Amino acid sequence: MMKKLFITGGTGYIGTAVTDVALKQGFHVHVITRSEESAKQLREKGAEPVIGDLMATGEWMKKIKEADYVIHLASPPTWGKKVTTKVAEEFKKGHYRMTHKVMDALLDNPPAKVVFVAGTSYYGDAGNEDPKREDEPNTPVGWGPYIAPSVNSLASYSQKGIPIVKAFPGQVYGPGSWYEQLFLQPLKNKKPITGLKGHDPYFSPIHYKDCARALVHLLEHGEPSESYFLVDHEPTPVSTFRKKTIVESGMKGRYREVPTWLCQVLLGPVLTEYATAHTNFSNEKLLSTGFEFHYPTFKHGIEDVIQTWLEKQEIHV
């Protein structure tokens, strides 16, 4: 009998890949969406759309109660915006409300497992020496303070019987979102890739397909009430990641640095703080569950992502 999986955020950047992985692995997948067009695309790939809004009561609350598993990826949209403190505060309220709507809906009939997806900014600046582990103290930075209320509230739901696994992906690179906007589009348009002057922080990437596979993997192999970093084997300075992207793209690339104050003007203080922090994390705990990477480092994965993106753009280099 097919196991039922309910996914929130299943039509987004990471969620689309999660939906595809779950279908491939034989789950009966329900995905909540507000868009009729997205619903049509979900049906075409074999998923069952649930038209609704996590911020409101509706049919989705009945469907999520019927699920054997839940992956909660959804969050209020902010990508591409200047993230002022006001924007971040509105995000925090929306994220917290979404979290509680989903968890409250599950209280009277908990599924076998809920995988709750947050981000490594919750753990703060990890430094540039030994990768940080899940059991070390956290001091949220960037987006971290704005997702912390949601993450911290999960303990009460665990105590009420919902088996929640917390997943914290690093920098998820793929043919979309930040990687497309900050790296691939500038290369295509013969514009410089922009970085922060005086900052070359370590960060922990993960290929978008491996991230999706890891989230589905944790449904059966993650321990309730435990946290897992979803990052590949090789934390790396941003400059090394950037150089690899330029080489693998086959396109001529330039680089420019802007001062921190200008980044704050253009992107806002939240994203600037996140961009200057070391997101240097260990994947040992994820590996201990038996997870195997298809792309163990960014050196293995960038070529695949760029080729997928170039084909999508019909670019020949």
C-alpha positions in Angstrom: 0.0 0.0 0.0 1.4 3.4 -1.0 2.3 5.7 1.9 0.7 9.1 1.9 3.0 12.1 2.0 1.7 15.7 2.4 4.1 18.4 1.3 3.9 22.1 2.0 6.0 24.3 -0.2 6.0 21.5 -2.7 5.9 23.7 -5.8 8.9 25.9 -4.8 12.6 25.8 -5.5 13.4 22.9 -3.2 9.9 21.6 -2.9 9.6 20.8 -6.6 12.6 18.5 -6.3 11.2 17.0 -3.1 7.9 16.2 -4.8 9.7 14.6 -7.7 11.9 12.4 -5.4 8.9 11.3 -3.3 6.9 10.3 -6.4 9.9 8.4 -7.8 10.2 6.6 -4.5 6.6 5.5 -4.6 4.8 7.8 -2.2 1.2 9.0 -2.8 2.0 12.7 -2.7 -0.4 15.5 -1.8 0.9 19.0 -2.3 -0.8 22.2 -1.1 -0.9 25.0 -3.6 -2.9 28.2 -4.2 -2.4 28.2 -7.9 -4.6 26.3 -10.5 -1.6 26.3 -12.9 0.6 24.6 -10.3 -2.2 22.2 -9.6 -2.3 21.3 -13.3 1.5 20.7 -13.3 1.3 18.6 -10.2 -1.4 16.3 -11.7 0.7 15.9 -14.8 3.6 14.5 -12.9 1.4 12.2 -10.8 1.0 14.2 -7.5 -2.4 15.1 -6.0 -2.8 18.9 -5.6 -4.7 20.3 -2.7 -5.9 23.9 -3.4 -5.6 26.0 -0.3 -3.7 28.4 1.8 -1.8 27.4 5.0 -2.8 30.7 6.5 -6.5 29.8 6.4 -8.6 26.8 7.3 -9.7 24.6 4.4 -9.7 21.2 2.7 -5.9 20.9 3.3 -6.5 20.4 7.0 -8.5 17.2 6.3 -5.9 15.9 3.8 -2.9 16.5 6.1 -4.6 14.5 8.8 -4.8 11.5 6.5 -1.1 11.6 5.7 1.4 9.0 6.9 4.2 11.5 6.6 4.5 15.3 6.3 7.3 17.5 5.0 6.8 21.1 6.0 8.8 23.4 3.6 6.6 26.3 3.2 7.5 29.8 4.3 6.3 33.3 3.4 7.9 34.5 0.1 10.7 37.0 0.4 13.3 36.0 -2.3 14.3 39.0 -4.5 13.1 41.6 -2.0 15.1 44.1 -0.1 14.9 42.6 3.4 14.4 45.4 5.8 13.7 44.7 9.5 10.0 45.4 8.8 10.0 42.8 6.0 11.8 40.3 8.3 9.3 40.9 11.1 6.4 40.2 8.8 8.1 37.1 7.6 8.6 36.0 11.2 4.9 36.4 12.0 3.9 34.5 8.8 6.4 31.7 9.4 5.2 31.3 13.0 1.6 31.3 12.0 2.2 28.7 9.2 4.1 26.5 11.6 1.3 26.5 14.2 -1.4 26.0 11.6 0.3 22.9 10.3 1.2 21.5 13.7 -2.2 22.2 15.2 -3.9 20.4 12.4 -1.8 17.3 13.2 -2.5 17.2 17.0 -5.5 14.8 17.0 -4.0 12.4 14.5 -0.2 12.6 14.3 1.5 11.1 11.3 4.4 8.6 11.6 6.9 11.5 11.0 7.0 15.2 10.3 10.2 16.7 8.7 10.3 20.4 9.5 12.6 22.4 7.3 14.3 25.5 8.6 17.8 26.9 7.7 21.3 26.9 9.2 21.1 30.6 10.0 19.2 29.4 13.1 22.6 28.2 14.4 24.5 31.4 13.6 28.0 32.1 12.6 29.9 28.8 12.7 33.4 30.1 12.2 35.9 29.0 9.6 37.7 26.2 11.5 36.0 22.9 12.5 32.5 22.5 11.1 29.7 23.1 13.6 27.6 20.2 14.8 23.9 20.1 15.7 24.4 19.7 19.5 26.5 22.9 19.7 25.0 26.2 21.1 23.2 28.4 18.5 23.2 32.2 18.2 20.9 32.9 15.2 22.1 35.4 12.6 20.6 36.8 9.4 17.3 35.0 8.9 18.0 33.0 12.1 16.2 35.3 14.6 13.1 35.3 12.4 12.7 31.6 12.1 13.8 30.9 15.8 10.3 31.4 17.3 8.9 28.7 14.9 11.8 26.3 15.6 11.7 26.8 19.3 8.0 26.2 19.5 8.3 22.7 18.1 9.4 21.2 21.4 5.8 21.7 22.8 4.3 19.9 19.8 6.8 17.0 20.3 5.7 16.8 23.9 2.1 16.5 22.7 3.0 13.4 20.5 4.0 14.8 17.1 7.2 13.1 16.0 9.1 16.0 14.5 12.5 15.8 12.8 14.2 19.2 12.2 16.2 19.6 9.0 18.6 22.5 8.4 19.8 22.7 4.8 22.9 24.8 4.0 23.2 26.7 0.7 21.0 24.7 -1.7 22.4 25.3 -5.2 20.4 24.5 -8.3 19.2 25.9 -11.6 17.1 28.6 -9.8 16.7 30.9 -6.8 19.9 32.6 -5.4 22.3 30.6 -7.5 20.6 31.6 -10.7 20.2 35.2 -9.7 23.6 35.9 -8.1 25.8 33.6 -10.3 24.3 32.3 -13.5 22.3 35.2 -14.7 25.2 37.7 -14.4 27.4 35.3 -16.4 24.7 34.9 -19.1 24.3 38.7 -19.3 28.1 39.4 -19.2 27.8 41.2 -15.9 30.1 40.8 -12.9 29.3 38.5 -10.1 29.0 40.6 -7.0 30.6 39.9 -3.6 31.2 41.8 -0.3 34.5 43.6 0.0 36.6 42.2 2.9 34.4 39.1 3.3 35.0 35.6 2.0 33.0 33.5 4.5 32.9 29.7 4.5 29.6 28.2 3.5 28.2 24.7 3.3 26.5 23.9 0.0 24.3 21.0 -1.0 23.0 20.1 -4.5 19.3 20.7 -4.7 18.6 17.1 -5.7 20.6 15.7 -2.7 18.8 18.1 -0.4 15.4 16.8 -1.7 16.6 13.2 -1.3 17.8 13.9 2.2 14.5 15.3 3.2 12.6 12.3 2.0 15.3 10.0 3.5 14.7 11.6 7.0 11.0 10.6 6.9 12.0 7.0 7.7 15.6 7.4 9.0 15.5 10.6 11.0 15.0 10.4 14.8 12.1 12.4 16.3 13.1 15.5 18.2 16.6 15.4 16.6 18.2 18.0 14.3 20.1 17.3 11.1 22.3 19.6 9.0 21.8 18.9 5.3 25.2 19.9 3.8 27.7 18.2 1.6 31.2 17.0 2.5 33.1 20.1 1.8 32.4 23.5 3.4 34.2 26.1 1.2 35.0 29.8 0.9 32.6 31.6 -1.3 35.4 32.6 -3.6 36.3 29.0 -4.4 32.7 28.2 -5.1 32.5 31.3 -7.4 35.6 30.4 -9.3 34.4 26.8 -9.9 31.1 28.2 -11.2 32.8 30.5 -13.7 35.1 27.7 -15.0 32.3 25.1 -15.3 30.0 27.6 -17.1 32.4 28.1 -20.0 31.4 31.7 -19.9 33.7 34.6 -19.3 33.1 35.9 -15.8 34.1 39.0 -13.9 33.9 39.7 -10.2 33.3 42.9 -8.3 33.3 43.8 -4.7 30.9 46.2 -3.0 31.3 47.6 0.5 29.1 46.3 3.3 27.2 49.6 3.6 26.1 49.4 -0.1 24.9 45.8 0.4 22.8 47.0 3.3 21.3 49.7 1.1 20.5 47.3 -1.7 19.6 44.1 0.1 18.9 45.2 3.6 20.5 44.4 7.0 19.2 40.8 7.3 20.6 39.5 4.0 23.9 41.4 4.6 24.4 39.8 8.0 23.7 36.4 6.5 26.1 37.0 3.7 29.0 37.8 6.1 28.5 34.9 8.4 30.4 31.6 8.2 27.9 28.8 7.6 30.3 26.0 8.2 28.5 22.8 9.2 29.1 19.1 9.6 27.1 16.4 7.8 28.3 13.5 10.0 24.9 13.1 11.7 23.1 12.9 8.4 25.6 10.3 7.2 25.1 8.3 10.3 21.5 7.7 9.2 22.8 5.9 6.1 22.2 8.7 3.6 24.5 8.7 0.5 25.2 11.7 -1.6 25.0 11.7 -5.3 27.0 14.9 -5.3 29.4 14.7 -2.3 30.9 18.1 -2.9 30.1 21.2 -5.0 32.9 20.1 -7.3 30.8 17.1 -8.3 27.5 19.0 -8.5 28.1 22.4 -10.1 28.6 20.9 -13.6 25.2 19.1 -13.4 23.4 22.2 -12.2 25.0 24.5 -14.9 24.3 22.0 -17.6 20.6 21.7 -16.5 20.3 25.5 -16.4 22.0 26.0 -19.8 19.7 23.5 -21.4 16.7 25.3 -19.9 18.0 28.6 -21.2 19.0 27.1 -24.6 22.5 28.6 -24.2 25.4 27.2 -26.1 28.9 27.8 -24.9 
